[in-house]
Amino acid sequence: MQVAAVSRQEDADSLVEALKKKQYPAFMANNSSADRFYHVQVGPYADLKEAEAMRARLITDGYNPIVKK
């Protein structure tokens, strides 16, 4: 599940650390050379139901996550 796509690695690192402090399994996804954004994600989740539950929790915490398959 993607939480953000930012253009600066420092911003992505800060967001990953903030999410980890809140007990989210956060990481920065590898970005290809053609993609100039750093993708902050949480997961993976075994099924859509589990992902949707985490999405609801992230929204409650003020994030705007996107479920990615």
C-alpha positions, -999 to +999 in steps of 0.1 A: +000+000+000+014+033-010+013+061+015+032+088-004+054+095-035+079+123-028+106+138-049+133+140-022+148+109-005+152+128+028+114+133+028+108+096+021+132+086+048+116+109+074+081+095+065+093+059+068+107+066+102+075+084+114+054+054+102+077+029+119+074+048+152+036+043+148+042+005+144+035+005+106+056-019+085+069+010+063+096+010+037+107+029+007+101+011-025+129+009-051+124+034-078+135+029-113+157+054-130+128+066-151+107+073-119+119+104-101+098+098-070+105+079-038+075+057-030+068+052+007+048+020+013+035-002+041+029-039+039+027-064+023-006-078+034-019-113+028-053-102+015-074-073+005-094-073+038-062-069+058-050-042+035-083-023+037-081-025+076-046-010+075-058+017+050-085+027+074-060+030+103-037+051+081-066+074+072-074+078+109-038+088+114-040+115+088-025+098+058-040+093+023-029+057+013-036+040-020-040+002-021-017-012-047-019-048-060 
